[in-house]
Every structure is written in C-alpha cells, then in structure tokens.
Amino acid sequence: MQNILLFRCGNSIFETLLNRNHVDHVQITVAESQGMEAGRGGYYDKSGALRDVLQNHVLQLLCLVAMEPPARFEADAIRDEKLKVLKAFSTGGRPISEWAIPGQYTASEINGKPALGYLQEERIAPESNRESYVAMKVLIDNWRWAGVPFYLRTGKRFPERVSEIAIQFKHPPMHLFSTVECEGDMCQFVGAQSNSLVFRIQPNEAILLSVSTKRPGMQYQINPVTMNFQFEDAFGGELPEAYERLLLDVLRGDSTLFTRSDELEEAWKFVTPVLEYWESQQVRPEPYAAGSWGPAKADELLTSTGRNWRKPTAAEMNKKH
C-alpha cells in the first residue's frame, strides 16, 4: 500500500495519466476465498462485508489511488488529501439499490468438494440477511476524477484470495490496427485493447501493466501482453509482515499508515445510509454460488455500461511468472 504513493509520485509518466482524461474506470477488489472461520460466524453475522472490510480497507485503498499528491510526505499531509477524497464521494443522486449491491454465498462445489452456504455456517442465524459480499459504484466529484466510476467489491468465498487496485485506461482514440479474426462462420474486428495498471497488494505483491503488441508474423495480429513486476522476485525476503511494520511505526510515533478520526467519520457518513437502508427495508442479499465471483446483479453495475469485472488470470497470480 505504501508503494502506491511512491509509484504514483515517484514516476512522472504515471501520475500525469491518473485523471478523467485518460482513465475509463477503476476497480478495487478485496476478495477472500474462505468462508466462515471456526468460531467467527457469530461476529460476522452482526458485522457483514460492508462494516468488516469495505468501510475501512477498501475505502482506504480508494483514497490512496485517488488522492492528490501531498505537499510533503508526512502523516497529516497525506491524511488531509485522503479526507478530501472521502468528502468528494458521490452516488450521482441514484437510489441505493442501484449502486450498492449486497450478496450472500450459497452452497456449491469448489474443486470437486462441497462448500457450505452462508446460512449453513456455524453460529449464523438461519434466516440471516447479513451480506457476505458487497459491490458499489462510487463517483468522486472533483476536478481530477469527475465522471470516472470507481467500482468496489469485497466478500467471502471468491475463487481466489486477492486484493488489488485495477486502473483501466481509455481505448485509443483511433482504431489504426484493427484486424479481422474469424472462428467458423463468425468474424469480428479486433482492435488494440485499453491499457490497465494493476497494484496487487496480496498475495504475491506485484505491479502489472498491460499493453498491446504485434504478434510475430507477416500479418498485423494484435496480442495483449502483461508486464509483471513481482516484489518477491526483486527484493527476496525483504518484505516485512504487515503487523511487524505497524508495531514498529507505533514505537517510532509514525502515524502515516493509521486512520485519523475525521477520516473515519467521513467513511461512516458514506456507508451508514446504506446499512440503514438494507436493515430497515430488510433487503435480501443477492445469492451467488460459493467459489464464484459474486452475484449477477453486481455484474450489472459494469455490464450496463459495457464494462466487466476484472478476473485475475492464473499466470498473473503465479509469483514465478
């Protein structure tokens, strides 16, 4: 997470691209592959994905990628910029049901083995409406990000455990290199794909940049490739454990990685109306099979505008790639 700021502000070629002129949308995913750990169901059924992860972890990731560069690399300067982002959150005036989608995993099979549904887990109320998944579409009403949607999702029983920020850039303005690809009787024009920049926070910390290239040969065949920088390959065992770093910062008196009270208030100010609406209206979470990427209604947040949720490939997730 610290490297997001350094990467942005220490490399001039990227910071100048992170704005409404070049970015189509941003996706932030904090996905857990596990269900309810032993004994945790009682806590989780009172909390849910929105309180447990999105309100704090996901919104902090959003702030780090969307904030303006601070005047100084100091705790309060960074917190001031994050606070400005939180205060600029907007939902476009739409009803909560259109931009905040709760989900709950159902029984399924994962790798040939049966997986319990949320309601079958230990210490979960049999008729619980608690969400094990949440997806949101958020706008930021400021000069840098006006009109750029931020799609957020977090939950349990995903196919992979992964936390990442994916910045999707706009398509090239002209289709100079469109080619025709045919499969049977069906042919279609294929152009250069839009670029993406991905910060993978866990597991196997990495930065990935996708670009379009020409496949070797006599014809212009477009082929997307990914430049995959793996922290462990570059720095070996130098990565400290998360709590190791935080405890050291406590001893040093460095509060950069800690959330200030006014940040917390703004974050809760944003999510509280959602929680109140779900609970007062007894909103039933959308079902999704354990081991899937979430409910169909969450997909519609993106597909309604011709976009799709990003799904990390096996090659990207392999740290030896």
Secondary structure, 3 states (H helix, E strand, C coil): CHHHHHHHHCCHHHHCCCCCCCEEEEEEEEECCCCCCCCCHHHHHHHHHHHHHHHHHHHHHHHHHHCCCCCCCCHHHHHHHHHHHHHCEECCCCCHHHHEEEEEEECEEECCEEECCHHHCCCCCCCCCCCCEEEEEEEECCCCCCCCCEEEEEECCCCCCEEEEEEEECCCCCCCCCEEEEECCEEEEECCCCCEEEEEEECCCEEEEEEEEECCCCCCCEEEEEEEEEHHHHHHHHCCCHHHHHHHHHHHCCCCCCCCHHHHHHHHHHHHHHHHHHHHCCCCCEEEECCCCCCHHHHHHHHCCCCCCCCCCHHHHCCCC
